[in-house]
Amino acid sequence: MSEISGETGRVELLPAQRHATILDYLRINTVASIQQLATALGASESTVRRDLRDLVEKGYLERTHGGAIIRHQPETRFEPDPSIAAASARPQKQAIGAVAAGAVASGQSLILDASSTVLAAAECILKRQINLTIVTNDLNCSHLFSAGHHGPVIVTGGTIRPASTTLVGEPAQRFLAGIHVDIAFIGVHTISGGVFTETSLEVAGMKQLMIRAAKRVIVLADSSKFGTPSFCEIGRVADVDEVITDDGATTEQIEAIRAEGTICTVAGLQPETRRS
């Protein structure tokens, strides 16, 4: 079995980082024993057992004899804990973010959706130190650009979703309905059968308005996003201009996007892990 990239022998990871590491390992290897996970984490087997218990209770995993497997068909309303989502697939998100940042030109206006992958793109965009108008419904993103950015940062307003930094609600929707921007970077919960889906109607509604407000719409989605549909639809792949994913996506998944007339850009990371 292949191992996830990163340091080994780590003993001081935060629980969310350990949980994300376990999930990344299982996405690559499908199944793992407690001993294998303890080696990957640099943690004790008792720590791994506690982590697996937590992840099973939260709906991420199913236990097997002596180990665990990842759940491939979670409930349609299942949402990952924000801290785990932020720590999961970090190399893939950073690779996607670097490619997305290259699509931006000085003087443009951007919508940056509330998404851990979009936040990775925001970090790369900020490093370019170019003049941009930023619109976002993510408090993390607004804080990132609040210092050292050459241009206005506009927060949509609205209500903060519980246990998140995402703004939703009627004030934010009204604001988005009245603006026009050059590019919108959008995150999605899943890509399934040519459709983007989300777990929440209010979140999906915000993303739909962002898509309508932009001349060019680019969806940022790491390869783990390909799967079964979540609770509600955002729109179709054919409705956006480009999808940027990582090289963990299969050839069939990439070609299915391109068959819709949408550009699919693959951010290179580890060619040897590419599946087909």
N, C-alpha and C positions, 0 to 999 in steps of 0.2 A: 504494500500500500504506500502511496505517496503521502507526504506530510505537508501541512500548510507551511507557507514561508514565514520566516520570522525567527526570533530568538528562541532558544531552548533553555531549559534550566531556570525559567522564571519562577520566582516564589512570592513576589510582591504584587501580582496583578490584582486590580480591583475586581469585585465579583462580576460587574458588567463586562469587563475585559475577558475574564475567564469564560463567561457564558458565550461571548461572541467567538472566542477562540474554539470552543467546543463545537459550536454551530458551523463555523467555517471548516473545521476538520471533517465533520460529518457530511457536509455538502460535497467535499472532494471524495471521501472514502466510503460514503453511504452508511457504513456500520463501523463501530469501534468498541473495543473492550475498555474497561475501567483502567487497566494497566497502560494501554496505548494512550489514552487521554491524559493520564497522569504524567507520562513521559513528554507528551506534546506541551503540557502546561508547565512542567517543572514543579508540580504540586503533589501532595500526598493523595493516596487513593481515597482516604476518608473525605478530603476536600472535594474530590471529583464526585463522590457519591452524593454529597450535599448539593453540589451544583446540578447534577442530573435530576435529583429530586425536585429542585426548584424549577428547572426547565420543563420537566414533565408536568408539574402543576400548572405552569403558565401556558401549556399547549404546544411547546416547540418540538418535543421529542416523545418517543415511545421507548420504554425500557425493554431490553432483551436480556436473556440470561447472561449475566456478567458484563453487560454494556448497554448500548443504546443505539437507536436509529432515528434519523430525522423524520418528522411527519411531512409527507409530501402533499397531503390534502388537508390543510388546516381549515377550521370553520371560516365561513365567508366574512365574518366580522372580526376575525382575529387580527390584532395589531401588535407588532413587536414593541417591547419596552423601548422608549426613545434612547436610553443609554446603551442598550444592547445594539439597536439599529445603528447608532453612531459608530460603534466599535467594530461592527461586522463588515467584512469585505473591504477593509480600508485601502489596501493596495489597489484593488479594482476601482474603487471610487476615486482615488487620487489620479489614476491613469485616465479615467473618463473625464475628470475635472480638467486635467491638463489639455486634453483635446478640445473640450468645450471652450476653454479660455481662448484658444487660438481662433475661434470663430468671431470674436468680438473686436470691433474697431473703435478707436477714440471718437468721442462725440455721440455715440449711440445711446439709446435708452433701453434698459433691460428690465424685465420682470424676472425675479429670482424666487421661485416657489419654495415653500417650506419642505425641505427634503434633505436627508443626510448626504445624498449624492450631489444635489445642487449646492449644498454648503461646501462640499469639496471643490466644486467648480468656482465658487465665490472666492475661496482662498487663493486659487490659481489666478483668477482675474485680478484680485487686489495686488498681487505681486507684480503685475504688469505696469501699475502706476499710470494708468491712462484716464483721461477725463470721460466720465460716464454719468448718466442719470440712472440711479438704482431705485427700483420699486420692489418691495418685498412684503410678504406677510409672515416672515420668520424673524422673531426677536433675536435669535442667534446671529442671523445674517446682518441685521441692521447694526448690531453691536460690533460685528467684525469690520464693517465699513465706516463706523462712526469716527475713527481716528485714522488720519493719514490718507483718506480717499480724496481724489481731486474731482469733486462733483457732488451734486445733491443726492441725499439718501431719503427716500420717501417711504414711510411705513403706512400700510393700507388702513390701519385702525381695525376695530372690531373687538371680538371677545377671544380671550386666550382659551384654547382647548385644554381640558384637564390633563395634567401631567405632561404638558408639551410646551413648545414655544411657538406654536402655530396660531395665527389670528384668523378667525372666521366670522361669519355673521353679516347681517344686513349692512352696516356701515362700510365694511370692506367690500362687499359685493357692489354696492352703489358706486364706490370709488372706482373699482376696476371696470365697471360698465361704461365709464365716461373717459377713459384714457386710450391712447394709441401708442404702442412702443415698437421699437425695431425688432427685438428678439425676446422671446420668453423661454426660459429654461424651466422645464417641468419635470417633477418626479412622479412616479406612479407606484402603486402597490404591486400590481401584476400586469403582465402582457399575456393575453390568452386568446387564441383564435382570431388574431387581428384586431383585438379590442384592448384598450387600456381600462383597468378597473381599480376601484378604491373600496375601502371598508366603511366609509362614512359619506352620507349624502351631502353634508355641508362641506366637507373637504372636496368632494368631486365637483360640487357647484362652483367653488372657488377656482379650481383648475380649468373648468370649462370657460369661465369668464376670462382667465388669463390667456387661454388659447385664442379666443375671439379678439382680444386686444392687441395681438402681436402680428406684425408682418411676417415674421419667421418664427416657427415653433420648433424647438429642439427638446426632445424627451431624453433624459439621462436615466438609464436603468442598467444596473449591473446584471450579470447573467443569472443570478438567483431569482430575478423578477419574472422570468418566464415560468408559467405554471398555470394552475387552475384559477378560474375567475374569482374575484372577491365580490362583495355584496352588491356594488352598483357600478355602472359604466361611466367613464369619463368621456370617451369618444373612441373613434376608430383610428388605427394606425394610419390609414389613408388621409386622415384629417390633419396630420402634422407633416412638417417638411423633412425632419431627420430624427433618427434614433441613434444615440451613441451608447454602445454597450462595451463589454470587455471580451477578451478572447476565450472566455469560458463558455460563451454561447455556441450552440451547435451550428453547423452549416445549414441545417434545415430551418432553424429559428431565424438566422440571418437572411436567408433567401426568402422566407415567408414575408418578412418586412419589405424587402425589395420588390416582391411581387405585387405589393399594394401601391407601388409607385413612390415609395418613401425611401430616402437615402438611409442606409444603415452603415454607420462608421464604427469600426472595431478598434478600440484602444488596446494596443499591444501590451501584454504584461509578461506572460509565461507561455510562449508558443507550444512548449511540450505538454501543457495541460489542456490544450484545445481539443474538444471532442467533436466527433462528426458522426 
